Amino acid sequence: MDKKLVAYVTAGLYGSDFTTDLALKLAQSGTDIIELGVPFSDPVADGEVIQRASHLALQQGVQFADVLDITSAISLKVDTLLMGYFNPFYQYGVPALLSKLSSIGSSGLIIPDLPHEESRRYGEIFEQHNLANITFVAPTDTDRRIETIVRDAKKFIYLVAYAGITGSAKSERLDQSIESIRRHSNTPIYVGFGVNEKSAKSKAEGVDGVIVGSAFVSVLLRDDLSLSAKIDKCAQISQNIKEKINS
């Protein structure tokens, strides 16, 4: 079975056209799903690299409307999710946002700071619009907790590779978490946090895909590359990771 690659990119960094071109190039280079990161002033789950990119995008004037425009431009060509903290979504209005996302072709949201119990209040609206609210599982979750949170999981389950923030080089045994998820759900499992060209093959063992963020965003922050060179470099990373997780 072909293992999937999800690529996180900071939406709007260097302009909407740049993000659109980057996303479409990644889709041509092995990426199966684009995770558009919504720039936010307090990205608590993200490491230094993604925090820097988020703050830079905000300094460049990126607005939530720009993220929606990018989504509209790419979502019919590549499966597109919005990853963001709950505040911007709440400010927009969850029912209105889900209606908008459905109309422009997005397949759902990834909201790292919305607890499972709180997210359930929006479950019916997600169902109405045929959108996924991606479920997170952490290595610290008990089997009983996993049974509860994966019961209604859609699209894929985001298995956090370690307790902490994105971009770290930590490693934890995920066998028990994977076994528990498989016992309670048939939804595909994708591993995120700390996945890069070196770690992708090992991280992909026993799961259905990987989520890669800091490896791409660190390229976007390089001062020694032109914008076109950044896109080419990210495309090469995408191709390499896709090949490694399926070799």
C-alpha positions in Angstrom: 0.0 0.0 0.0 1.3 3.4 -1.0 2.2 5.4 2.1 1.1 9.0 2.1 3.1 12.2 2.6 1.5 15.3 4.1 3.5 18.5 3.7 3.0 21.5 6.0 3.7 24.9 4.6 3.2 28.3 6.2 0.4 29.9 4.2 1.1 33.3 2.6 4.8 33.5 3.5 6.3 35.5 0.6 2.8 36.0 -0.8 -0.2 34.0 -1.9 1.2 33.2 -5.4 4.4 31.8 -3.9 2.5 29.5 -1.6 0.3 28.4 -4.5 3.2 27.6 -6.7 5.0 25.8 -3.8 1.9 23.7 -3.0 1.4 22.7 -6.6 5.1 21.8 -7.1 5.0 19.7 -4.0 1.9 17.9 -5.3 3.9 17.1 -8.5 6.8 15.8 -6.4 5.2 13.1 -4.2 3.1 15.1 -1.7 -0.4 13.7 -1.3 -1.9 16.3 1.1 -1.0 19.9 1.6 -1.4 21.2 5.2 -1.7 25.0 4.9 -0.5 26.5 8.2 -2.5 29.5 9.3 -0.1 32.1 10.6 -0.8 32.8 14.3 0.8 35.0 16.9 1.1 32.2 19.6 1.7 28.8 17.9 2.1 26.8 21.1 2.6 23.4 19.5 5.2 24.5 17.0 8.9 24.6 17.4 11.2 27.5 16.6 11.3 27.0 12.8 7.6 27.1 12.3 7.1 29.8 14.9 9.6 32.0 13.0 7.8 31.4 9.7 4.5 32.2 11.3 5.7 35.4 12.8 7.4 36.4 9.5 4.2 35.8 7.6 2.3 38.0 10.0 4.9 40.7 9.6 4.4 40.5 5.9 0.7 41.2 6.4 -0.8 37.8 5.8 -4.5 37.7 6.6 -6.9 34.7 7.1 -8.6 35.8 3.9 -5.3 35.2 2.1 -5.2 31.6 3.4 -8.7 31.0 2.1 -7.7 32.4 -1.3 -4.7 30.0 -1.5 -7.0 27.1 -0.5 -9.4 28.0 -3.3 -6.5 28.2 -5.8 -5.0 24.7 -5.0 -7.7 22.5 -3.4 -9.1 21.2 -6.7 -5.6 20.2 -7.8 -4.3 18.7 -4.5 -6.0 17.5 -1.3 -5.8 20.5 1.1 -6.3 20.8 4.8 -6.0 24.0 6.9 -3.9 23.6 10.1 -4.4 26.3 12.6 -5.1 27.3 16.2 -8.7 27.6 17.1 -8.9 31.3 17.7 -8.9 32.4 14.1 -11.5 29.8 13.2 -13.6 30.8 16.1 -13.4 34.5 15.2 -14.4 33.7 11.7 -17.3 31.6 12.9 -17.0 27.8 12.8 -20.3 27.2 10.8 -19.5 29.9 8.3 -15.9 28.7 8.0 -16.9 25.1 7.3 -19.4 26.2 4.8 -16.7 28.3 3.1 -14.2 25.5 3.1 -16.7 23.0 1.6 -17.5 25.5 -1.2 -13.8 26.0 -2.1 -12.8 22.3 -1.9 -10.8 21.9 1.3 -11.1 18.5 2.9 -11.0 19.7 6.6 -9.1 21.2 9.5 -6.3 20.3 11.8 -6.7 22.1 15.2 -3.9 21.2 17.6 -5.3 23.3 20.6 -8.9 22.1 20.4 -9.5 19.3 23.0 -11.4 16.3 21.8 -14.3 17.0 24.2 -14.6 20.5 22.9 -14.4 19.5 19.3 -17.4 17.2 19.6 -19.8 20.1 19.8 -18.9 20.8 16.1 -19.0 17.3 14.9 -22.4 17.6 13.3 -21.4 20.6 11.3 -18.3 18.9 10.0 -20.5 15.9 9.0 -22.9 18.2 7.2 -20.2 19.6 5.1 -18.3 16.3 4.6 -15.2 17.8 6.2 -12.7 16.1 8.5 -11.6 17.4 11.9 -8.3 15.6 12.2 -8.0 13.6 15.5 -4.7 13.7 17.4 -3.3 10.9 19.4 -0.2 11.3 21.7 2.1 8.6 23.0 1.0 9.5 26.5 -2.6 8.6 25.8 -4.0 5.5 27.5 -5.7 2.7 25.6 -9.0 3.9 27.0 -8.4 7.5 26.0 -7.4 6.3 22.5 -10.6 4.3 22.2 -12.6 7.4 23.0 -10.9 9.9 20.7 -10.5 7.7 17.6 -14.1 6.4 17.6 -15.2 9.0 15.0 -11.9 9.8 13.4 -12.1 10.8 9.7 -9.5 10.9 6.9 -6.5 10.1 9.1 -5.3 10.0 12.7 -2.5 12.4 13.5 -0.1 10.3 15.8 2.2 12.7 17.5 5.7 11.1 17.5 6.6 12.5 21.0 5.3 14.7 23.7 6.6 18.2 22.9 6.7 20.7 20.0 7.3 20.3 16.3 10.7 20.1 14.8 12.5 18.4 17.7 14.7 15.4 17.2 13.1 13.3 19.9 12.1 9.7 19.5 9.6 7.5 21.3 8.4 4.0 20.9 5.0 4.2 19.2 4.3 0.5 18.9 1.7 0.5 21.7 0.0 3.6 20.5 -0.3 2.2 17.0 -1.5 -1.2 18.3 -4.2 0.6 20.4 -5.3 2.8 17.5 -5.6 -0.2 15.1 -7.6 -2.1 17.8 -10.2 0.7 17.9 -10.2 2.3 14.4 -9.7 1.5 10.8 -8.8 5.1 10.0 -5.3 5.5 8.5 -2.5 6.6 10.9 0.0 9.3 9.9 2.9 10.2 12.1 4.0 13.8 12.6 6.6 15.8 14.6 10.3 15.3 13.9 9.8 13.7 10.5 12.5 14.6 7.9 14.6 13.0 5.2 16.7 11.1 7.7 13.9 9.9 10.0 11.0 9.4 7.5 11.6 5.7 6.7 11.8 4.7 10.4 8.9 6.9 11.4 6.7 5.4 8.7 7.1 1.9 10.0 3.8 0.4 11.0 1.7 3.4 9.9 0.1 4.7 6.7 1.8 8.0 6.2 4.0 10.8 7.6 3.5 14.5 8.2 6.4 16.7 7.5 6.6 20.4 8.4 9.9 21.8 9.8 12.0 20.2 7.1 10.1 22.2 4.4 9.7 25.4 6.4 13.4 25.6 7.3 14.1 25.7 3.6 11.6 28.6 3.2 13.5 30.6 5.8 16.9 30.2 4.2 18.4 33.6 3.1 20.8 32.0 0.6 18.1 30.7 -1.7 15.9 32.6 -4.2 12.1 31.9 -4.1 12.3 29.6 -7.0 15.2 27.7 -5.5 13.3 27.3 -2.3 10.4 25.7 -4.2 12.8 23.4 -6.1 14.5 22.4 -2.8 11.2 21.6 -1.1 10.1 19.6 -4.2 13.3 17.5 -3.9 12.8 16.9 -0.2 9.2 15.8 -1.0 10.3 13.4 -3.7 13.1 11.9 -1.4 10.7 11.4 1.5 8.0 9.9 -0.6 10.5 7.4 -2.1 12.0 6.5 1.3 8.7 5.8 3.1 7.7 3.5 0.3 11.0 1.7 -0.2 
